[in-house]
Amino acid sequence: MLRWQAELLLGGITALWGGTFALVKLALQAVPPFLFMGMRFTIALGILLLVWRSAFHRFRAEELRYGSVLGLCFAAGFVLQTVGLLFTSASKSAFITGATLLVIPVVQWAIQRRQPTLWQWVGVGLALVGLWYLTAPSLGGWNVGDVLTMASTLFWALYVVLLDEFTRHSPPVLGRTLRLTALQFAVSAAIGVAAHLLCTAMGVEALAFAAEFGHPHLWIALAYTAVLASVVATVVQTHVQRYTTPVKAALIYALEPVFASMLAWALLGELLAQRELLGAVLLLASIGVAEFSRLQRGLGR
């Protein structure tokens, strides 16, 4: 697969993720977030096992190890971000989560000893400015929610870099991709259910209120997030991210709020303010800027 084809697919799954915001927000009126997390990934795991059951007859030891580590990173990022939202604003959380862009090059160097190019750093900086304009966070005094959200960025960064590390040198075999994906779902589902039970036992009402399983928004959101945003998106991400760099992948993933805004405009008629429109343009431009180093190498040959 060519690099541009892989990056186009990553852009496609980022658009799918962008569509989850409104649906999940409605679903969380019916069920607590960690219970929703457990249900989402249990359904996704069930779909994988049902549709591709022949791929799961045998797991290699490295697949068990890699899939479990990826699942732990993903679930830890989700849990920390969710709890952090109890203490900070949504806009501030979105901006801090976007700061994963700064963490990924550092994690990439620490694990892989791969130094990002100057133009990739410029692209990261441009993307952060774009996120600032798009999310418009109010950065008052820092609180425990901000710290938890910042901690979640480390796990998101580890996930992106370790996914590259675990798949970059292995053949792109669909069966291996499916097994890694299934393990990620299994770990995420287990941690979601465990977190829900813990919050229930501790009486944390904001995270463990009584669920309304008959709420129609719940099942629409589960269908979208489990099938499209989990099965399709994670299989594609696990299979094709190896064809680009972690930094470039992170810049593509940073377009998630742009796609969310586009969907809100298409379905709900919500218009972007000038500040938000500027942020979206800067985020799109950051991907082009990150390509300058590759263009320079091409012209130098």
ZAMIKE-683099 format. One record per atom (N, C-alpha, C): residue in one letter; x, y, z. Coordinates in steps of 0.2 Angstrom, whole numbers, padded with zeros to 4 digits, always signed. Atoms other than C-alpha are relative to their C-alpha. Last residue first. Example, Ala and Ser with C-alpha at 12.3 -4.5 7.8 and 13.67 -1.06 7.14 Angstrom:
! residues 2
s-0004-0006-0001 s+0068-0005+0036 s-0004+0005+0003 a+0004-0006+0000 a+0062-0022+0039 a+0004+0006+0000 
This chain:
! residues 301
r-0003+0006+0003 r+0087+0068-0028 r+0001+0001-0008 g-0007+0001-0001 g+0085+0084-0019 g+0003-0005-0004 l-0003-0005+0004 l+0068+0088-0025 l+0007-0001+0000 g+0002+0002+0007 g+0061+0072-0017 g+0004+0005-0005 r-0004+0006+0002 r+0070+0076-0001 r-0001-0002-0007 q-0007-0002+0001 q+0063+0093-0001 q+0004-0006-0002 l+0000-0003+0006 l+0045+0086-0004 l+0008+0002-0001 r+0000+0006+0006 r+0048+0074+0010 r+0000+0003-0006 s-0007+0003-0001 s+0053+0089+0022 s+0000-0006-0005 f-0005-0004+0003 f+0038+0099+0016 f+0007-0004+0000 e-0002+0003+0006 e+0025+0086+0020 e+0006+0003-0003 a-0004+0006-0002 a+0023+0092+0038 a+0003-0004-0006 v-0006-0003-0002 v+0017+0109+0031 v+0005-0006+0002 g-0004-0002+0006 g+0003+0100+0021 g+0007+0002+0002 i-0002+0006+0003 i-0003+0092+0037 i+0004+0001-0006 s-0006+0003-0004 s-0002+0108+0047 s+0002-0006-0004 a-0006-0002+0003 a-0013+0117+0033 a+0006-0004+0004 l-0001+0003+0007 l-0028+0106+0038 l+0006+0002-0003 l-0001+0007-0001 l-0026+0111+0056 l+0001-0003-0006 l-0007+0001-0003 l-0024+0129+0052 l+0002-0007+0001 v-0004-0002+0006 v-0040+0130+0041 v+0008-0002+0002 a+0001+0005+0004 a-0050+0122+0056 a+0005+0000-0006 g-0003+0005-0003 g-0043+0135+0068 g+0000-0006-0005 l-0008-0001+0001 l-0047+0149+0056 l+0003-0006+0003 l-0002+0001+0007 l-0065+0142+0055 l+0007+0001-0001 e+0000+0008+0001 e-0066+0141+0074 e+0001-0002-0007 r-0006+0002-0003 r-0061+0160+0075 r+0000-0008-0001 q-0007-0002+0003 q-0073+0165+0062 q+0006-0003+0003 a-0002-0007+0000 a-0088+0156+0070 a+0007+0001-0003 l-0006-0002-0003 l-0092+0139+0063 l+0000+0007+0001 l-0006-0004+0004 l-0110+0136+0058 l+0006+0001+0005 e-0004-0004-0004 e-0122+0123+0066 e+0005+0003-0004 g+0000-0007+0002 g-0135+0117+0053 g+0004+0005+0004 l+0003-0004-0005 l-0138+0101+0063 l+0000+0007-0002 l+0006+0003-0003 l-0134+0088+0050 l-0004+0004+0005 a+0004+0003+0005 a-0122+0096+0038 a-0006-0003+0003 w+0003-0005+0005 w-0115+0109+0050 w-0005-0004-0005 a+0005-0004-0004 a-0113+0097+0065 a-0003+0005-0005 l+0006+0004-0001 l-0105+0085+0053 l-0005+0004+0003 m+0003+0001+0007 m-0092+0098+0047 m-0007-0004+0001 s+0003-0006+0001 s-0089+0102+0066 s-0003+0000-0007 a+0005+0000-0004 a-0085+0084+0070 a-0004+0007-0002 f+0005+0004+0003 f-0074+0083+0055 f-0006+0000+0004 v+0002-0003+0006 v-0064+0098+0061 v-0006-0004-0003 p+0005-0006-0002 p-0064+0091+0079 p-0002+0003-0007 e+0006+0003-0002 e-0056+0074+0072 e-0005+0006+0002 l+0006-0002+0004 l-0043+0083+0062 l-0007-0002+0003 a+0002-0007-0003 a-0030+0080+0076 a-0006+0003-0004 y+0005+0001-0005 y-0030+0062+0070 y-0003+0006+0003 i+0007+0002+0003 i-0022+0067+0054 i-0005-0001+0005 l+0003-0006+0003 l-0008+0077+0064 l-0007-0002-0004 a+0003-0004-0005 a-0006+0061+0075 a-0003+0007-0003 a+0006+0003-0002 a-0003+0050+0060 a-0004+0005+0005 k+0005-0002+0005 k+0010+0062+0053 k-0007-0003+0002 v+0001-0007+0000 v+0019+0061+0070 v-0005+0002-0005 p+0005-0002-0005 p+0017+0042+0071 p-0001+0008+0000 t-0004-0001-0006 t+0025+0040+0054 t-0005+0002+0005 t-0002-0007-0001 t+0016+0033+0039 t+0004+0000+0006 y-0003-0003+0007 y+0014+0015+0031 y+0001+0008+0001 r-0007+0001+0001 r+0012+0007+0049 r+0003+0003-0007 q-0004-0006-0003 q-0004+0016+0052 q+0007-0001-0002 v-0003-0005+0005 v-0012+0004+0039 v+0004+0005+0003 h-0003+0003+0006 h-0018-0012+0048 h+0004+0005-0004 t-0005+0005-0002 t-0020-0006+0066 t+0003-0002-0006 q-0006-0003-0003 q-0029+0010+0060 q+0005-0005+0001 v-0004-0004+0005 v-0040+0000+0048 v+0006+0003+0003 v-0003+0005+0004 v-0045-0013+0061 v+0004+0004-0005 t-0006+0003-0004 t-0048+0001+0074 t+0004-0005-0005 a-0006-0004-0001 a-0059+0011+0062 a+0006-0003+0003 v-0003-0002+0007 v-0070-0003+0055 v+0006+0005+0002 v-0002+0006+0004 v-0073-0012+0072 v+0004+0003-0006 s-0004+0004-0004 s-0073+0004+0084 s+0003-0006-0005 a-0005-0004-0004 a-0080+0020+0076 a+0005-0005+0003 l-0004-0004+0004 l-0090+0010+0063 l+0006+0003+0003 v-0001+0003+0007 v-0097-0005+0071 v+0005+0005-0003 a-0003+0007+0000 a-0096-0001+0090 a+0002-0003-0007 t-0007+0000-0003 t-0097+0018+0089 t+0002-0007+0000 y-0005-0004+0003 y-0112+0018+0077 y+0007-0001+0003 a-0001+0003+0006 a-0122+0004+0084 a+0005+0004-0004 l-0004+0007-0001 l-0119+0009+0102 l+0001-0003-0007 a-0007-0001-0002 a-0124+0027+0098 a+0004-0006+0000 i-0003-0003+0006 i-0140+0021+0090 i+0007+0002+0000 w-0001+0005+0005 w-0143+0010+0104 w+0002+0002-0007 l-0005+0005-0002 l-0141+0023+0117 l+0001-0005-0005 h-0007-0003+0002 h-0151+0036+0108 h+0006-0004+0002 p-0001+0002+0007 p-0167+0025+0109 p+0007+0003-0002 h-0001-0006+0004 h-0167+0025+0128 h+0002-0001-0007 g+0005-0001+0005 g-0173+0008+0134 g+0001+0006-0004 f-0002+0004+0006 f-0157+0004+0143 f-0005+0000-0005 e+0007+0001+0004 e-0160+0018+0155 e+0002-0003-0006 a+0001+0000+0007 a-0145+0017+0167 a-0007-0001-0003 a+0004+0005+0003 a-0145+0022+0185 a+0000+0000-0007 f+0007-0001-0001 f-0130+0034+0189 f-0004-0006-0003 a+0003+0007-0001 a-0112+0027+0190 a-0008+0001+0002 l-0003+0005+0004 l-0100+0041+0184 l-0004-0007+0001 a-0001-0003+0007 a-0108+0057+0190 a+0002-0006-0005 e+0006+0000+0004 e-0115+0047+0205 e+0001+0003-0007 v-0002-0006+0004 v-0098+0042+0212 v-0006+0001-0005 g+0005-0005+0000 g-0105+0030+0225 g+0001+0006-0003 m-0002-0006-0004 m-0089+0021+0229 m-0005+0005+0000 a-0002+0002-0007 a-0096+0004+0224 a+0002+0006+0004 t+0006+0002-0003 t-0104+0011+0208 t+0001-0002+0008 c+0004-0006-0001 c-0088+0019+0203 c-0006-0001+0004 l-0003-0004-0006 l-0079+0003+0206 l-0003+0006+0001 l+0002+0004-0007 l-0092-0007+0196 l+0004+0004+0005 h+0007-0001-0001 h-0090+0006+0181 h-0002-0003+0007 a+0000-0007-0003 a-0071+0005+0182 a-0008+0002+0002 a-0003+0000-0007 a-0072-0014+0181 a+0000+0007+0003 v+0004+0003-0005 v-0084-0013+0166 v+0003+0000+0007 g+0006-0004+0000 g-0073-0001+0156 g-0005-0003+0006 i-0002-0006-0004 i-0057-0010+0161 i-0006+0004+0000 a-0001+0003-0007 a-0065-0027+0154 a+0002+0006+0005 a+0006+0001-0003 a-0071-0018+0138 a+0000-0002+0008 s+0004-0006-0001 s-0055-0010+0135 s-0006-0001+0003 v-0003-0004-0006 v-0045-0026+0138 v-0004+0006+0001 a+0001+0004-0006 a-0056-0036+0126 a+0002+0004+0006 f+0007-0001-0002 f-0057-0022+0113 f-0001-0004+0006 q+0001-0007-0002 q-0038-0021+0112 q-0007+0001+0002 l-0002-0001-0006 l-0037-0040+0111 l+0000+0007+0003 a+0005+0004-0005 a-0049-0041+0097 a+0003+0001+0007 t+0006-0005-0001 t-0039-0027+0087 t-0004-0004+0005 l-0003-0006-0004 l-0022-0037+0089 l-0006+0004+0002 r-0002+0003-0007 r-0031-0053+0083 r+0002+0006+0005 l+0006+0002-0003 l-0039-0044+0068 l+0001-0002+0008 t+0004-0007-0002 t-0023-0036+0063 t-0006-0001+0004 r-0004-0003-0006 r-0014-0053+0064 r-0003+0006+0002 g+0001+0004-0006 g-0027-0061+0053 g+0003+0003+0006 l+0007-0002-0003 l-0027-0047+0041 l-0001-0004+0006 v+0005+0006+0001 v-0008-0050+0037 v-0006+0002+0004 p+0007-0002-0001 p+0002-0034+0034 p-0005-0005-0001 p+0004+0000+0006 p+0019-0042+0037 p-0007+0002+0001 s+0003+0006+0001 s+0028-0036+0053 s-0004+0000-0007 h-0004+0005+0003 h+0041-0023+0054 h-0003-0007-0001 r-0004-0002+0006 r+0030-0008+0056 r+0004-0005-0003 t+0003+0002+0006 t+0016-0017+0067 t+0005+0002-0006 f+0002+0007+0000 f+0022-0017+0085 f-0002-0002-0007 e-0005+0005-0002 e+0032-0001+0084 e-0002-0007-0001 d-0005+0000+0006 d+0019+0009+0074 d+0005-0005+0002 l+0004+0003+0006 l+0005+0003+0087 l+0005+0000-0006 l-0001+0007-0001 l+0018+0008+0101 l-0004-0004-0006 v-0007+0002+0001 v+0019+0025+0094 v+0001-0007+0001 v-0001-0002+0007 v+0000+0029+0093 v+0007-0003-0002 y+0004+0004+0005 y-0004+0020+0109 y+0002+0001-0007 l-0003+0007-0001 l+0011+0028+0119 l-0004-0004-0005 a-0006+0000+0004 a+0004+0045+0113 a+0004-0007+0000 w+0002+0000+0007 w-0014+0041+0119 w+0007+0000-0005 f+0002+0007+0003 f-0006+0035+0135 f-0003+0000-0007 l-0006+0005+0000 l+0004+0051+0138 l-0002-0007-0003 t-0004-0001+0006 t-0011+0062+0133 t+0006-0005-0001 s+0003+0004+0005 s-0021+0054+0147 s+0004+0001-0007 a-0003+0007-0001 a-0009+0061+0160 a-0003-0004-0006 m-0006-0001+0003 m-0014+0079+0153 m+0004-0007+0001 t+0001+0000+0007 t-0032+0074+0156 t+0007+0001-0003 l+0003+0007+0002 l-0029+0069+0174 l+0000+0000-0008 v-0005+0004-0001 v-0019+0085+0177 v-0001-0007-0002 d-0005-0002+0006 d-0032+0096+0169 d+0006-0005+0001 g+0002+0003+0006 g-0045+0087+0180 g+0004+0001-0006 v-0001+0007+0000 v-0035+0090+0196 v-0002-0003-0007 n+0003+0004-0005 n-0035+0109+0193 n+0001-0008-0001 w+0000+0007+0002 w-0025+0122+0183 w-0003-0004+0006 g-0004+0004-0004 g-0030+0140+0185 g-0001-0008-0001 g+0000-0003-0007 g-0039+0148+0171 g+0006-0004+0004 l-0005+0003-0004 l-0036+0142+0153 l+0001+0004+0006 s-0002-0006-0005 s-0052+0146+0145 s+0005-0003+0005 p+0000+0001-0007 p-0052+0135+0129 p+0001+0006+0005 a+0001-0006-0004 a-0057+0141+0112 a+0000-0001+0008 t+0004+0002-0006 t-0059+0124+0104 t-0001+0005+0005 l+0006+0004+0001 l-0056+0129+0086 l-0003-0002+0007 y+0006-0004+0003 y-0044+0143+0089 y-0006-0004+0000 w+0002-0005-0004 w-0033+0133+0101 w-0006+0004-0002 l+0005+0003-0005 l-0034+0118+0090 l-0002+0005+0005 g+0007+0001+0003 g-0027+0128+0076 g-0005-0003+0005 v+0003-0007+0001 v-0013+0135+0086 v-0007-0001-0002 l+0002-0003-0007 l-0009+0117+0091 l-0003+0006+0000 a+0006+0004-0002 a-0009+0111+0073 a-0003+0002+0007 l+0006-0003+0004 l+0003+0125+0068 l-0007-0003+0002 g+0001-0006-0002 g+0015+0119+0081 g-0006+0004-0003 v+0002+0001-0007 v+0014+0101+0076 v-0002+0007+0003 g+0007+0003+0001 g+0016+0106+0058 g-0003-0001+0006 v+0004-0006+0002 v+0032+0116+0063 v-0008-0002-0001 w+0001-0004-0006 w+0038+0101+0072 w-0004+0006-0002 q+0005+0004-0004 q+0035+0090+0056 q-0001+0004+0007 w+0007-0002+0003 w+0044+0103+0046 w-0006-0003+0004 l+0002-0007-0002 l+0059+0102+0057 l-0007+0001-0002 t-0003-0005+0004 t+0059+0083+0055 t-0002+0007+0002 p+0004-0004+0005 p+0055+0071+0069 p+0003+0005-0004 q+0001-0007-0001 q+0069+0061+0077 q-0005+0003-0005 r+0001-0003+0006 r+0067+0042+0077 r-0002+0008+0001 r-0006-0004+0002 r+0075+0034+0092 r-0001+0003-0007 q-0003+0002+0007 q+0061+0022+0092 q+0006+0003-0002 i+0001+0007+0002 i+0055+0022+0110 i+0004-0002-0006 a-0002+0004-0006 a+0062+0039+0117 a-0001-0008-0001 w-0007+0000-0001 w+0061+0047+0100 w+0003-0004+0006 q-0003+0003+0005 q+0043+0042+0097 q+0008+0000+0000 v+0001+0007-0001 v+0038+0047+0114 v+0003-0004-0005 v-0004+0002-0006 v+0045+0064+0112 v+0000-0007+0001 p-0007+0000+0002 p+0037+0066+0095 p+0005-0002+0005 i-0002+0005+0004 i+0021+0060+0102 i+0007+0000-0003 v-0003+0005-0004 v+0020+0072+0117 v+0002-0006-0005 l-0007-0002-0003 l+0018+0088+0107 l+0003-0006+0003 l-0005-0001+0006 l+0004+0081+0096 l+0007+0002+0003 t-0004+0006+0002 t-0004+0074+0112 t+0005+0001-0005 a-0007-0001-0001 a-0008+0093+0115 a+0004-0007+0000 g-0003-0002+0006 g-0025+0089+0107 g+0008+0001+0001 t-0001+0006+0004 t-0030+0081+0123 t+0004+0001-0007 i-0005+0004-0003 i-0026+0097+0132 i+0001-0007-0004 f-0007-0003+0002 f-0036+0107+0119 f+0005-0004+0003 a-0002+0001+0007 a-0051+0095+0120 a+0007+0003-0002 s-0001+0007+0001 s-0051+0095+0139 s+0002-0002-0007 k-0006+0000-0003 k-0051+0114+0140 k+0003-0008-0001 s-0005-0003+0005 s-0065+0114+0128 s+0007+0000+0002 a-0001+0004+0006 a-0075+0101+0138 a+0005+0003-0005 s+0005-0002+0005 s-0072+0111+0155 s+0001-0005-0007 t-0002-0005+0005 t-0063+0103+0169 t-0005+0001-0005 f-0003-0005-0003 f-0067+0093+0185 f+0003+0006-0004 l+0004-0001-0006 l-0078+0079+0180 l+0002+0007+0003 l+0006-0004+0003 l-0070+0079+0162 l-0005+0002+0006 g-0002-0007+0000 g-0054+0073+0171 g-0006+0004-0002 v+0000-0003-0007 v-0063+0057+0175 v+0002+0007+0000 t+0007+0000-0002 t-0067+0054+0156 t+0000+0003+0008 q+0003-0005+0003 q-0049+0058+0151 q-0007+0001+0002 l-0003-0006-0002 l-0041+0047+0163 l-0004+0006-0003 v+0002+0000-0007 v-0053+0032+0159 v+0003+0007+0003 f+0007-0002+0000 f-0050+0035+0140 f-0003+0001+0007 g+0002-0007+0002 g-0032+0036+0141 g-0007+0002+0000 a-0002-0005-0005 a-0031+0021+0152 a-0001+0007-0002 a+0005+0000-0005 a-0042+0011+0140 a+0002+0005+0006 f+0006-0003+0002 f-0031+0015+0125 f-0005+0001+0006 c-0002-0007+0001 c-0014+0011+0134 c-0007+0004-0002 l-0001-0003-0007 l-0021-0005+0142 l+0001+0008-0002 g+0007+0000-0003 g-0028-0011+0125 g+0001+0004+0006 l+0003-0005+0004 l-0011-0007+0116 l-0007+0001+0003 v-0003-0006-0002 v-0002-0017+0130 v-0004+0006-0004 s+0001-0001-0006 s-0014-0032+0128 s+0003+0007+0002 g+0007-0002-0001 g-0013-0032+0110 g-0002+0002+0007 y+0001-0007+0003 y+0006-0032+0110 y-0007+0002+0000 r-0004-0005-0004 r+0008-0046+0123 r-0002+0007-0003 l+0004-0001-0007 l-0006-0057+0116 l+0004+0005+0004 e+0007-0004+0002 e+0001-0054+0098 e-0004+0001+0007 e-0001-0007+0001 e+0019-0058+0104 e-0007+0004-0001 a-0001-0003-0006 a+0013-0075+0111 a+0001+0008+0000 r-0007+0000-0001 r+0005-0080+0095 r+0001+0004+0007 f-0003-0006-0002 f-0014-0082+0096 f+0007-0002+0001 r-0006+0000-0004 r-0023-0097+0088 r+0003+0007+0000 h-0002+0007-0003 h-0040-0101+0082 h+0006+0000+0004 f-0001+0001-0007 f-0045-0083+0081 f+0002-0007+0003 a-0007-0003-0001 a-0044-0079+0062 a+0002-0001+0007 s-0005+0005+0002 s-0058-0092+0058 s+0007+0003+0002 r-0002+0005-0006 r-0070-0082+0069 r+0006-0004-0002 w-0006+0003+0002 w-0070-0067+0057 w+0003-0005+0005 v-0001-0001+0007 v-0088-0061+0057 v+0007-0003-0002 l+0005+0003+0004 l-0093-0068+0074 l+0002+0000-0008 l+0000+0008-0001 l-0077-0065+0084 l-0005-0003-0005 l-0007+0003+0003 l-0075-0047+0076 l+0000-0008+0001 i+0001-0001+0007 i-0094-0043+0080 i+0006-0003-0003 g+0004+0005+0002 g-0092-0049+0098 g-0001-0001-0008 l-0004+0007-0001 l-0077-0039+0101 l-0005-0005-0003 a-0006+0000+0005 a-0086-0023+0095 a+0003-0007+0000 i+0003+0001+0006 i-0101-0027+0106 i+0005-0001-0006 t+0002+0007+0000 t-0090-0029+0121 t-0004-0002-0007 f-0005+0004+0002 f-0081-0013+0116 f-0002-0008+0000 r-0002-0001+0007 r-0097-0003+0116 r+0006-0005-0002 m+0004+0003+0005 m-0104-0011+0131 m+0002+0001-0007 g+0000+0007+0000 g-0089-0008+0142 g-0005-0003-0005 m-0006+0002+0003 m-0087+0010+0136 m+0000-0008+0000 f+0000+0000+0007 f-0105+0013+0139 f+0006-0002-0003 l+0004+0006+0002 l-0103+0006+0157 l-0001+0001-0008 f-0004+0006+0000 f-0088+0018+0159 f-0005-0006-0002 p-0005+0001+0005 p-0098+0033+0153 p+0004-0007+0000 p-0006-0003-0003 p-0114+0031+0164 p+0006-0002-0005 v-0004+0004-0004 v-0130+0027+0154 v+0007+0003+0002 a+0004+0006-0002 a-0145+0036+0147 a+0004-0004+0004 q+0006-0002-0004 q-0139+0054+0146 q-0003-0006+0002 l-0002-0001-0007 l-0122+0047+0140 l-0005+0003+0005 a+0000+0007-0003 a-0130+0041+0124 a+0001+0001+0008 l+0007+0002-0001 l-0134+0059+0119 l-0001-0006+0004 k+0003-0005-0005 k-0116+0065+0121 k-0007-0002+0002 v-0002+0003-0007 v-0110+0048+0113 v-0003+0005+0005 l+0003+0006-0002 l-0120+0053+0097 l+0001-0003+0007 a+0007-0002-0001 a-0115+0071+0096 a-0003-0006+0003 f+0001-0005-0005 f-0096+0067+0098 f-0008+0001+0002 t+0002+0003-0006 t-0096+0050+0088 t-0002+0006+0005 g+0008+0001-0001 g-0096+0058+0071 g-0002-0003+0006 g+0003-0007-0001 g-0078+0065+0073 g-0008-0001+0000 w-0001-0002-0007 w-0072+0047+0075 w-0004+0006+0002 l+0005+0004-0004 l-0079+0042+0058 l+0000+0002+0008 a+0007-0003+0002 a-0070+0057+0050 a-0005-0004+0004 t+0001-0006-0004 t-0054+0051+0059 t-0007+0003-0001 i+0002+0002-0007 i-0057+0034+0051 i-0001+0006+0005 g+0007+0003+0000 g-0057+0042+0034 g-0003-0002+0006 g+0005-0006+0000 g-0042+0053+0037 g-0007-0003+0000 l+0000-0002-0007 l-0033+0036+0042 l-0004+0007+0000 l+0005+0005-0004 l-0039+0029+0025 l+0000+0003+0007 l+0007-0001+0002 l-0031+0044+0016 l-0005-0004+0004 e+0002-0006-0004 e-0015+0042+0026 e-0007+0002-0002 a+0001+0001-0007 a-0014+0024+0020 a-0002+0006+0004 q+0006+0003-0001 q-0017+0029+0002 q-0002-0002+0007 w+0005-0004+0000 w-0004+0042+0003 w-0007-0003+0000 r+0001-0004-0006 r+0009+0030+0009 r-0006+0005+0000 l-0003-0006+0000 l+0006+0017-0004 l-0001+0005+0006 m+0004-0006+0000 m+0000+0000+0000 m+0004+0006+0000 
